[in-house]
Amino acid sequence: FSGTGSVVYNGSLYYADYDTSLKRYDLSRGTVVARNHIRHSSLYLYNRGGRTYIDLNVDEKGMWAVYTTDKDNGYLIISKLDPENLSILKTWRTNRLKTTVSNVFFVCGVMYTMDSYQFRLPGEKQYVFDTETGKEYYQKIAVPSKYGAIYQLSYNPRERMIFAWDNGHLLTYPLQFLPDFS
């Protein structure tokens, strides 16, 4: 494994290997059943450090890979993946540098970023990218760190909650979307 960007989905563990290969490990069969390689995706890391070159996410709209390449000068790339064979279905280039972000999560095809993994107070405006419209904007997002360092954020579409790994503690955040009146 490389980094904290793995997910369990439909009976399989999806993860990025050290050589930036995506792998699908079937939990019932105990074997890797699909592979895909994302070229040149091992150059830029989140601002919290670590080894998350490719961050995998699942939401109501499917499976997503977030990464960057040297060709894209460190800007976040989003690819929608086929969960069966890990092929790339569609790709978007954002206007957000990976080195300015600590975590991402997806809800309904929308990527939300967090600038800091050490937020103590909620309410900072964060970068958002909607894959359906291709629009980018900033929105207040509250995912405060209770223990000082959130190293992984994942949205669970079944639970409709965000799960966070905060300095050795598993935390959950129920979602509440409010209208933006600005």
C-alpha positions as CSV (number, residue, x, y, z in Angstrom):
1,F,0.0,0.0,0.0
2,S,1.0,3.6,-0.5
3,G,-0.7,6.3,1.5
4,T,-4.1,6.5,3.1
5,G,-6.3,6.7,0.0
6,S,-7.7,3.1,-0.1
7,V,-11.4,2.1,0.0
8,V,-13.5,-1.0,0.5
9,Y,-16.3,-1.2,-2.0
10,N,-18.6,-4.0,-3.1
11,G,-16.5,-6.8,-1.6
12,S,-13.1,-5.5,-2.8
13,L,-10.3,-3.5,-1.4
14,Y,-9.0,-0.8,-3.8
15,Y,-5.6,0.7,-3.2
16,A,-2.6,2.3,-4.8
17,D,0.7,0.3,-4.7
18,Y,4.1,1.9,-4.2
19,D,4.6,2.0,-8.0
20,T,1.4,4.0,-8.4
21,S,-0.5,1.0,-9.7
22,L,-4.2,0.9,-8.8
23,K,-5.2,-2.6,-7.6
24,R,-8.5,-4.2,-6.8
25,Y,-8.2,-7.0,-4.3
26,D,-11.3,-9.3,-4.1
27,L,-11.8,-10.0,-0.4
28,S,-13.7,-13.3,-0.8
29,R,-11.2,-14.8,-3.3
30,G,-8.1,-13.4,-1.6
31,T,-6.5,-12.2,-4.8
32,V,-5.9,-9.2,-7.0
33,V,-8.4,-9.2,-9.8
34,A,-7.8,-5.9,-11.6
35,R,-4.9,-3.5,-12.1
36,N,-4.3,-0.1,-13.8
37,H,-1.3,2.2,-13.8
38,I,-1.6,6.0,-13.7
39,R,1.6,7.3,-15.2
40,H,3.7,10.0,-13.5
41,S,1.4,10.3,-10.5
42,S,4.1,9.9,-7.8
43,L,5.6,13.4,-7.8
44,Y,3.3,15.6,-5.6
45,L,1.9,14.9,-2.1
46,Y,-0.7,16.5,0.1
47,N,0.6,19.3,2.3
48,R,0.4,17.0,5.4
49,G,3.1,14.7,3.9
50,G,2.7,11.0,3.8
51,R,2.6,8.8,0.7
52,T,-0.8,9.3,-0.8
53,Y,0.0,9.7,-4.4
54,I,-3.4,8.5,-5.6
55,D,-6.4,9.1,-3.3
56,L,-9.4,6.7,-4.0
57,N,-13.0,7.7,-3.1
58,V,-16.5,6.3,-3.5
59,D,-19.8,8.1,-3.4
60,E,-23.3,7.8,-4.9
61,K,-22.0,8.5,-8.4
62,G,-19.2,6.0,-8.4
63,M,-15.5,5.6,-7.8
64,W,-12.9,8.4,-8.1
65,A,-9.2,8.7,-8.2
66,V,-7.5,12.0,-7.2
67,Y,-3.9,12.5,-8.2
68,T,-1.5,14.8,-10.1
69,T,1.1,14.4,-12.7
70,D,4.3,16.2,-13.7
71,K,2.6,17.1,-17.0
72,D,-0.1,18.9,-15.0
73,N,2.4,20.8,-12.8
74,G,0.9,19.6,-9.6
75,Y,-2.7,20.5,-10.2
76,L,-5.3,18.0,-8.9
77,I,-6.6,15.6,-11.5
78,I,-9.9,13.7,-10.9
79,S,-10.6,10.5,-12.8
80,K,-13.8,8.5,-12.6
81,L,-13.0,4.8,-12.5
82,D,-14.8,1.7,-13.6
83,P,-14.8,-0.3,-10.3
84,E,-14.6,-3.7,-12.2
85,N,-11.5,-3.2,-14.2
86,L,-10.1,0.2,-12.9
87,S,-10.2,1.7,-16.3
88,I,-10.5,5.5,-16.5
89,L,-13.9,6.6,-17.7
90,K,-13.5,10.4,-17.6
91,T,-10.9,12.8,-16.4
92,W,-11.0,16.5,-15.2
93,R,-8.1,18.9,-14.4
94,T,-8.8,21.3,-11.6
95,N,-7.2,24.6,-10.8
96,R,-6.1,23.5,-7.3
97,L,-2.5,22.5,-6.5
98,K,-2.3,19.2,-4.6
99,T,0.4,20.7,-2.3
100,T,-2.1,23.2,-1.0
101,V,-4.6,20.5,0.1
102,S,-4.5,18.0,3.0
103,N,-7.5,15.8,2.2
104,V,-10.3,15.4,-0.3
105,F,-13.7,13.6,-0.2
106,F,-16.5,13.2,-2.7
107,V,-20.3,13.5,-2.2
108,C,-22.6,13.0,-5.2
109,G,-19.8,13.5,-7.7
110,V,-18.6,16.7,-6.0
111,M,-15.0,16.9,-4.7
112,Y,-14.5,18.8,-1.5
113,T,-11.0,19.7,-0.4
114,M,-9.6,20.6,3.0
115,D,-6.6,23.0,3.2
116,S,-5.4,21.9,6.6
117,Y,-5.4,18.6,8.5
118,Q,-5.1,20.5,11.8
119,F,-8.3,22.6,11.8
120,R,-9.6,23.2,15.3
121,L,-12.3,25.6,14.3
122,P,-14.9,24.9,11.6
123,G,-16.1,27.2,8.9
124,E,-13.1,27.9,6.6
125,K,-13.9,28.3,2.9
126,Q,-12.6,25.3,0.9
127,Y,-12.1,24.5,-2.8
128,V,-14.9,22.5,-4.4
129,F,-15.1,20.9,-7.9
130,D,-18.4,19.6,-9.4
131,T,-17.7,16.8,-11.9
132,E,-21.2,17.0,-13.4
133,T,-21.0,20.7,-14.3
134,G,-17.2,21.2,-14.4
135,K,-17.6,24.2,-12.1
136,E,-15.2,25.2,-9.3
137,Y,-16.1,27.3,-6.3
138,Y,-15.3,27.9,-2.6
139,Q,-17.7,26.8,0.1
140,K,-17.6,26.8,3.9
141,I,-16.9,23.3,5.2
142,A,-16.7,22.2,8.8
143,V,-14.6,19.1,9.6
144,P,-12.8,20.2,12.7
145,S,-9.9,18.1,14.0
146,K,-10.6,17.0,17.6
147,Y,-7.2,15.4,18.2
148,G,-5.0,17.6,16.1
149,A,-4.3,15.8,12.8
150,I,-6.8,14.4,10.3
151,Y,-4.8,12.1,8.0
152,Q,-7.8,10.6,6.1
153,L,-11.3,11.7,5.2
154,S,-13.8,9.4,3.5
155,Y,-17.5,9.8,2.7
156,N,-19.6,6.7,3.2
157,P,-22.7,6.9,1.0
158,R,-24.6,4.2,2.9
159,E,-24.1,5.9,6.3
160,R,-24.2,9.4,4.7
161,M,-21.4,10.5,7.0
162,I,-17.8,11.5,6.7
163,F,-15.3,9.2,8.5
164,A,-12.0,10.7,9.6
165,W,-8.8,9.2,11.0
166,D,-7.7,11.9,13.4
167,N,-4.4,11.2,15.1
168,G,-5.2,7.6,15.9
169,H,-9.0,8.1,16.5
170,L,-11.8,7.2,14.2
171,L,-14.4,10.1,14.1
172,T,-17.6,10.4,12.2
173,Y,-19.3,13.6,11.0
174,P,-22.9,13.6,10.0
175,L,-23.5,15.6,6.8
176,Q,-25.6,18.8,6.8
177,F,-25.7,20.8,3.6
178,L,-27.0,24.3,4.0
179,P,-27.9,26.7,1.1
180,D,-25.3,29.3,0.2
181,F,-27.0,32.7,0.4
182,S,-23.9,34.7,-0.7
